Amino acid sequence: MIKITHKSNTLRTAIAKAIVQVSLPETIEAVQNNTVPKGNVLECARVAGLFAAKNTSQVIPDCHPLPIEFTEIRFAIGEMTIEIEAEIHTIYKTGVEVEAMHAASVVALTMYDMLKPIDKGIEIKNIHLVQKTGGKSSKKYPLKSTVKSAVIVCSDTISDGKKADKAGKVIQEKLESFGVDASNYKVIPDEIKTLQDLVNAHVQDGISLIIITGGTGVSPRDTTPEAIVPMIERRMPGIEETIRNYGQQRTPYAMLSRSVAGFIGQSLILALPGSTNGASESMDAVFPAILHIFDVLKAFQHEG
């Protein structure tokens, strides 16, 4: 199965359809009048669809087990057809489109099985996905506004050339994958004034997003929060909470990180952990949703 541990839970929905076409008008009448020898076709098929939705991962090898939190099976009866619609919701890391299509398929097969004694010409047609929401497919790209970023690596050892930077490079790669200009990159030692001066310079240059990696731990040289917090004009606690909560689900050491998020003027400042995993997971926790901030700011500026 595809790895989804880096993803965050979001509301995901899917609607799938299938059509059961009969060959005799009497078949539709039997369904409507509940005179099919095998029983109530619509209700039996509905129950089969509910079971199918919840057990998709046991039938389709690459489907992840996930919590099905809503399933509805709907029918539209025509002169010679029964249209099936299966709608499924979940709050999870991956979508439910296969679950919806599986449910619609099993509903159609159940109808076929129940109706074949009275109609030998039944066909199942047009099993397809009608709609899905949630995940990357719901994000609108490209961004409405141009976002320029700067990546600052705070580390004595990397600054001294004793170790290669990996965290900053990971951040750059992730930013570029979302269409953010991440060419501005600098490594500095863990010095409060050096960091403050560089952040101020970026703010003056109109950099929209400034991401700092390193210096958020508990050692005496980890002073990034001490440097950044006094500069921040508007704190963004929701971003900080999301980063720590995401990390805590992956390692208990995440509680030791002192990540910071907030605005200096129109520039969003993020101070992330210096470890490669910590930086990568922090980015996964809040991107790409965090980029919506810049579309909001742009819209506000236009209104002003």
N, C-alpha and C positions, 0 to 999 in steps of 0.2 A: 504494500500500500504506500501511497505517497505520504511523505512526512508532513504533518500539519501542526506539529508541536509549537512552531513559531507563531501561529495564527492566534488571533483573539476571537472570543465568542461574540457573534453578532446575530441579530434576528435575520433568519433566512427563510424564504418561502418559495414554493414552486407549485405550478398548476400544470397538469398534464391531461390530455384527452385521448379517447379511443372511441371508435364507432363499431357497433355490432349491427350488421345489416342482415335482415331476414329475407327469406324468399317467398313467404306467404303472409298475406294480411292477417290471417287467422292467428299467426304467432304473436303479433303485437296485441291482438285482442285477448289472447290467453294470458299474457303478461299483465295487462291492465286489469283483467277480471280475476286474477289469481287462480287460474284453473290449470296451470302447468302441473303435470303429474308429480314432478320432483319437488314441488313446493313453491314458496314465494320467491320468485326469481330476484326481484330487486333487493329484498332484505338479505337473502343469502349472499348475493354478490357484494352487497355493501359490507357485510361482516368479513367476507374473504378479502376485500380491499383493505380493511383495517389491519388484519393480520399481515397482509403482504407489506404494507408500509412499515410496520414495526420489525419485520424480519428480513428486510432487503439485504442487509450485510451478511446474512447466512446463505444467501443465494448467489449474490454477485460478489466475486472474490475481492475486488479492489475497493469495495464500498466500506467506509468506516462505520462501526457501530455508533449510533448517535441517538440522543433523546428526541423522540417524536412527541411534540407538545400540542399538536393540533392536527387532526385529519378529518376531512369532510369529503364524502363521495356524493356526487350529484348526478341526476339523470335528466335527460331531455328526450322524450319519446316522440318520434315522428311517425309517418305513415308506414315506413318500412325500415326504420332505423331506431336504435337506442344510442344516444350520445352519452358517453361517460366522461365525467370530469372529476379528477382527484386533486385536492388541494392539501398541501402539507406545510406546517410551520415547525421551525426549531430555533433554539438559540444555541448555536454551536460554531465550531471552527470551519465547517465545510457545508456545502449546500445539500439540498434535498430533492434535486431534480430527478435523480435516478429512482429515489423512493416514490416520487409521484408517478413516474412512468411505470414503475413496477406495479404499483397499486392499480393503476388504470388497466394494465395488461391482465392482471389476475382477475379483476372484476369482469373484464370481457371474456376471459377463458371460462370463468364460472358460469356466466350466462350461456356460453356455447355448450358447456357440458349439460346444463339443465334443459336447454331447448332442443338439443339434437334429436331426442326421441320423437319430437313432433315436427321438426323442420330439418331436412338433410342439406339444405342449401345455404346455411348460415356462414357469413364471412366476418372476420375481424379486420378492420381497416384503420389506417391513419393514426397509429399510436404516435403521439408527438408531444413535445414540451411546448406549452403555450406561453408561460411566463415564469421568470425566476427573479428574485430580489435578494440582496445581501451579498457581501463579499466584493471582490474587485469589479464584478460586472456592474455594480451599482455606483461605482465611483465615476465621476465625470472628468475626463482628461481630454485635452491638456488643461492645465490650470488657467483660469481666467486672467490671472495676474502673473507677471514675471517675478520669480523669487530668486534673489541672489543670496548665497550663503557663504559663511566663513567657518572653517573647521580649525579649532585651536587645540593642540595637544599639549597638555601640561604634564611634564615629566622631567625630573632631574636626570634620570638614567638615559632617556631617549635624547634629551638635549645634549648630553655629554657624549653621545655616540656609542654608549655601552650596550644599547639594545635597539632593535629595529621597531618602528611603530607599526602596529597592526590595527589597533582600535580606530585611529583616525582614518586609515585607509578604508576600513569597513564602512564607516560613516559616510565617507565620500561616495563610495559605490552605491550605497542605498539611496543617498540623495539624488544622484544622477539617474537612478532607475525610476525616480518619480518626476523627472524633468526639471530638477532644481540645479542651477549653476553652482557647482561645488569646487571650482578651480582655486578659490582662495584658501590656502592651507599653510599653517605655520606651527612649528614646534618651539615651545618655550620652557624654561625651568619653572619649578614650583615657587614662584615669587609673586606675592600679592600685588605689588605695584606694577610689575611687568605685565601681569594679566590685565589689571585694570586699565593701564595705558593702551594696550592693544584692543581691548573691548571698546573703549571710548573712541579710538581711531576708526574702528569698523562702524560704530554707530554714526559717527560724523560722515562717513563715506556712504551712508544710506544702505548698508547691508541689512536685508530684511531678517535673516535668520543666522544667529551666531551660536554654534555648537562647540562646547568645550568638553573635552574628554580627559579625565584624570583629576586627581586632587580632591575627590569627593569621599575618600575613606576616612579612617580614624588615626592614621599615623601623624606625628608632629608636623610633617611636611605637606600633609593634605590640607591645603588652605584655600581651595577654590571657593567653597561657600562663604568663607570669611571675606574673600575678595569681591564676590558678586552680589551677595545679599544687600549690602549697604548701597549698591548702585541701582538696584531694581526699584522701579517706580510702581509697578503693578505686578504683584505675585500671581502666579497661576497654579494654585494648589491642586487642581484637578489633574493637571499633567503630571505633577510630582507623585500624586497618589497612584495614578495609573501605572507609571513606570515601576514604582516599588511593588505594587500588587502583582504585576506581571512577573517581575523577577522573583518574588517570594514564592510563586507557584512552581518555580524551577530550581531554586536553591535557597536554603534558610539564611545564607549569608547576605541576601539582598537587603535584609533589614539594617545592615550596617552601612549601606550607601546613603550619602547625603545629597542626592540629586536635587537640583534647583531649577525652577522655570519661572520666567517673568519677563516683563517688558522694560526696556529703557527707551523711552520715546516710542518710535514705531518699530523698533527692533526687538524680536523675540530672542531671548537668551535661554539656552538649555545647557546645564552643566550635568554631564553624564559620567558614569564610572569609567575608569581607565583601563580595565581589563577588556580583552577583545570580546568575550562572551557578554560581559555586562553592557558594553557599548552597543553591541549588535542587538541584544534583547531589548534594550531601552528604545532603540529605534523601531523595532518591530512592535513594541507596545503602543506607540503613539502615531506612527506613520502608516498610511498617508492621511489619516483623519485630521491630524494637526495642521495640515496645509490649508484646510478650510479657513483658518484664521486670516490668511492673507487675502482671500477673496472677500471676506467680511470687511476687512480694513479698507480694501480698495473701493467697495461699494459705499462705505461710509464717507470716504474722501470725495467721491463723486457727488453724493448728496449734499455734502458741505459746500 
